Amino acid sequence: MVPQDVATSELALDLIRQDAHFDLAIVDMQMLENADGSLVEEIRKYRDPRTLPVVMLTDIGHQSIEQMPGNVVACLTKPIKPYGLCAIRSSLTWSNTER
């Protein structure tokens, strides 16, 4: 897994539209400035949750996955702890090997 960061949601979508390979998308709620208001919904037009799981970074008080747009597999409250991200990545790897 090689990290790739982008400054805006539009740049992230450009990479996805160009069929760049990603194991996991980590989306900050503050990146939801794209035209229709939901980066996750836009990602889902190009990739389904099995091929590109999305983890949402949230502020304290917005950590419920039910409050998140689209098909988000997990939420992490900022500032994130490395073990929290590792646990999510491990659970996704385990889930994918069971399929």
NORCORQUI-V356298 format. One record per backbone hydrogen bond with DSSP energy under -1.0 kcal/mol. NH is the residue of the N-H (numbers start at 1). CO is the residue of the C=O. If there is no record, write none. Layout:
NH_CO ; NH_CO
This chain:
12_8 ; 13_9 ; 14_10 ; 15_11 ; 16_12 ; 17_13 ; 18_14 ; 19_16 ; 20_15 ; 25_53 ; 27_55 ; 29_57 ; 31_28 ; 32_29 ; 33_31 ; 37_34 ; 42_38 ; 43_39 ; 44_40 ; 46_43 ; 47_43 ; 52_48 ; 55_25 ; 56_74 ; 57_27 ; 58_76 ; 62_59 ; 67_64 ; 68_65 ; 72_70 ; 73_54 ; 76_56 ; 78_58 ; 84_81 ; 85_81 ; 86_82 ; 87_83 ; 88_84 ; 89_85 ; 90_86 ; 91_87 ; 92_88 ; 93_89 ; 94_90 ; 95_91 ; 96_92 ; 97_93
